[in-house]
């Protein structure tokens, strides 16, 4: 019995090493791939007759044990010595993503100002539009897309608000950690960072609109600094509902950056729209294969946390959002928030880009007092 258990464990380890080896090859991590290949050959179960006739010295138990230890210790050494200095796997990937960012900003429909704010964690990039005398609105984008993704919404919003679109630090975009040894670890860390950003912008209190993971961050901001948030709009937010399978599928795509897998994952998780697939496609493929974002996991908020939200909250869910999941279930979940409104659109996860007119109308209606003063 023990023999079969040991054999099963070796096959499981063999399969795991083979997957890691494939991932390393696809991601261009050649040194780790060689070490994993050595470990794979050393642990793969083979028949006794095969061992005795083919390279018996290599398959001697002592030789195999030494190879396994050397490979594993080398991998550990590589991980410790080559600690990443950036979320990007290479300077080329960073440059190309920034180039795409700049190309997208050429389509920003209104005048804007780029501002860089030095914070305790590093440099935070903010795109500012709208007249200085208008009420402030903070925009927190979805995971992995950058503030340029608000180009579909900013023209209408900037008529009524001084819009500050903030690049999420630790994600692909123009905000960057000063050091990978000093990053945030909790929702309160992120909330403190956004309070620091708001102070630097001269914003004591603001309306906040957010998408996906930005919704998780915005909620933490409202929980820790309710006096700074006038109203909170959450578009297909993480941290409320969501399927674990969706997160696992995105992680699989990141570790195995094959173009067909990337394209199918984008269509399934974000949007079936050909226009949006064209809009986000190259950015998404580069992101999946060339970045390792530093994030606070957007785990679901507890009922106590939801009930402690002191600001009016608007949820905008998508009927075809596979990341958040069933909008009816999500709508039922958030009814324990003291002041809550819910709207459901015929859209996927990137609802603000897919249905900008509908999203803008809902946001402006929700923030009505200021729009009335301006109109």
SULHU-V627058 format. One record per helix or strand of 2 or more residues. SS is the DSSP state (@ for helix, = for strand). FROM is the first residue (numbers start at 1). TO is the last residue. Records with the same first field share a line. If there is no record, write none. Layout:
SS: FROM-TO + FROM-TO
//
This chain:
@: 2-26 + 30-43 + 48-53 + 61-81 + 91-105 + 147-152 + 154-157 + 187-201 + 213-224 + 226-228 + 244-255 + 259-269 + 274-290 + 303-307 + 327-336 + 351-354 + 356-366 + 368-374
=: 113-118 + 122-129 + 135-140 + 161-166 + 176-177 + 206-211 + 229-235 + 312-318 + 340-345
//
